[in-house]
């Protein structure tokens, strides 16, 4: 545990799959505009499936789960969203609403960026909904830039905004 934080970032444990899934759905539903997740709620909740093919990291305070993120190791991964050659991705970043504002989202994002650098990636890419404005500010403060040409249309009424961090 870092002396400047009161939480630890580490790989998810199987016993945490279901609780992290519930936390992720809760965090997404708590956002303005995030109430009706439709079928995406099941994907957010299925941490075991993600952890089988990608690196799922969690933030914990002792035994308390505070948040999580999925690090997508490359464009061939089933969780990759339009990653280019040499890029890695960040997906499903979530912090339990009661713990937001403690730097947990930043620490989880930084852990992914550090993994990307260690893996020799040339960039980190992610998509975000238009209403996740707090996350957008976080990403931009970490050096991500908007890449509108890489936005992803998932339905007639939803376009996911693309952010890229060149490494």
C-alpha positions as a printed Julia matrix, in Angstrom:
167×3 Matrix{Float64}:
   0.0     0.0     0.0
   1.33    3.41   -1.01
   1.95    5.73    1.93
   0.03    8.54    0.2
  -3.15    6.47   -0.18
  -5.39    4.49    2.08
  -6.04    1.83   -0.56
  -4.11   -0.76   -2.55
  -4.21   -1.55   -6.29
  -3.79   -5.23   -7.17
  -5.14   -7.99   -9.41
  -8.68   -9.1    -8.73
  -9.17  -12.36   -6.84
 -11.82  -14.91   -7.87
 -13.75  -14.34   -4.64
 -14.09  -10.68   -5.74
 -15.51  -11.36   -9.22
 -19.2   -11.12   -8.24
 -18.79   -8.18   -5.83
 -16.74   -6.25   -8.42
 -19.39   -6.96  -11.02
 -22.1    -5.55   -8.74
 -19.93   -2.54   -7.87
 -19.29   -1.81  -11.56
 -22.98   -1.96  -12.48
 -23.84    0.21   -9.46
 -21.19    2.8   -10.39
 -22.34    3.0   -14.01
 -26.02    3.24  -13.01
 -25.25    6.05  -10.53
 -24.03    8.35  -13.31
 -26.34   10.92  -14.85
 -27.36    9.25  -18.11
 -26.25    5.79  -17.0
 -29.49    4.49  -15.48
 -30.61    2.12  -18.24
 -27.62   -0.02  -19.15
 -29.67   -2.58  -21.07
 -27.69   -5.69  -21.95
 -24.42   -3.95  -21.08
 -25.17   -4.48  -17.39
 -24.59   -8.22  -17.82
 -21.24   -7.57  -19.53
 -20.19   -5.17  -16.77
 -21.16   -7.75  -14.13
 -19.24  -10.65  -15.74
 -15.84  -10.06  -14.18
 -14.91  -13.75  -14.36
 -15.18  -13.68  -18.15
 -13.03  -10.53  -18.39
 -10.44  -11.85  -15.95
 -10.03  -15.01  -18.05
  -8.66  -12.99  -21.01
  -7.59   -9.59  -19.65
  -6.04   -8.09  -16.52
  -8.67   -6.91  -14.06
  -7.29   -4.67  -11.33
  -9.03   -3.62   -8.14
  -8.63   -0.94   -5.53
  -9.15   -2.22   -1.99
  -9.03   -0.77    1.48
  -8.37   -3.81    3.63
 -11.24   -6.15    2.76
 -13.35   -3.37    1.23
 -13.6    -3.3    -2.55
 -13.51    0.3    -3.8
 -13.26   -0.01   -7.58
 -11.87   -1.83  -10.56
 -10.7    -1.56  -14.15
  -9.99   -3.9   -17.04
  -6.6    -3.6   -18.76
  -6.92   -4.89  -22.33
  -3.47   -6.13  -23.42
  -3.81   -5.57  -27.16
  -5.95   -5.33  -30.29
  -6.48   -9.09  -30.57
  -8.14   -9.31  -27.15
 -11.91   -9.95  -27.14
 -12.36   -6.8   -25.02
 -10.45   -4.55  -27.41
 -12.47   -1.66  -28.78
 -10.86   -0.46  -32.0
  -7.28   -0.68  -30.7
  -4.53   -0.03  -33.2
  -1.33   -2.04  -33.58
   0.81   -1.77  -30.44
  -2.0    -0.2   -28.39
  -3.55   -1.43  -25.17
  -6.89   -0.43  -23.74
  -8.68    0.54  -20.58
 -12.25   -0.66  -20.1
 -14.93   -0.6   -17.45
 -13.27    1.74  -14.96
 -15.58    2.0   -11.95
 -15.38    3.35   -8.41
 -18.1     2.69   -5.89
 -20.1     5.91   -5.48
 -19.34    6.16   -1.74
 -15.56    6.18   -2.43
 -15.48    8.59   -5.37
 -13.23   11.62   -4.98
 -10.43    9.72   -3.19
  -8.16    9.33   -6.24
  -9.13    5.7    -6.83
 -10.05    6.17  -10.49
  -6.76    7.99  -11.05
  -4.75    5.25   -9.3
  -6.45    2.51  -11.33
  -5.83    4.44  -14.56
  -2.18    5.07  -13.67
  -1.73    1.35  -12.91
  -2.97    0.59  -16.44
  -0.64    3.19  -17.97
   2.29    1.7   -16.05
   1.37   -1.79  -17.34
   1.2    -0.39  -20.86
   4.67    1.13  -20.59
   6.08   -2.09  -19.08
   4.59   -4.05  -21.99
   6.18   -1.72  -24.53
   2.86   -0.45  -25.87
   2.9     2.62  -28.1
  -0.38    3.96  -26.75
  -3.38    3.5   -24.49
  -6.88    3.94  -25.88
 -10.31    3.98  -24.29
 -13.91    4.91  -24.98
 -16.25    6.77  -22.68
 -19.88    7.82  -22.77
 -20.62   11.5   -23.34
 -22.04   11.87  -19.82
 -18.93   10.58  -18.01
 -17.51   14.1   -17.81
 -15.66   13.53  -14.53
 -13.83   10.62  -16.17
 -13.04   12.8   -19.2
 -11.34   15.36  -16.96
  -9.36   12.56  -15.29
  -8.21   11.13  -18.63
  -7.2    14.55  -19.94
  -5.25   15.28  -16.74
  -3.3    12.06  -17.37
  -2.37   13.18  -20.9
  -5.11   11.48  -22.92
  -6.39   13.46  -25.89
  -9.77   13.25  -27.59
  -9.65   11.32  -30.85
 -13.05   12.02  -32.46
 -12.06   10.11  -35.59
 -12.0     6.97  -33.42
 -15.36    7.5   -31.72
 -17.43    4.33  -31.68
 -21.13    4.28  -32.58
 -22.79    1.49  -30.58
 -26.4     2.37  -31.39
 -28.44    5.0   -33.18
 -28.46    7.18  -30.06
 -25.08    6.39  -28.47
 -21.61    7.3   -29.65
 -18.69    6.42  -27.36
 -16.03    9.11  -27.22
 -12.45    8.02  -27.91
  -9.45    9.12  -25.84
  -5.85    8.15  -26.65
  -2.61    8.47  -24.7
   0.46    8.16  -26.96
   3.4     6.51  -25.17
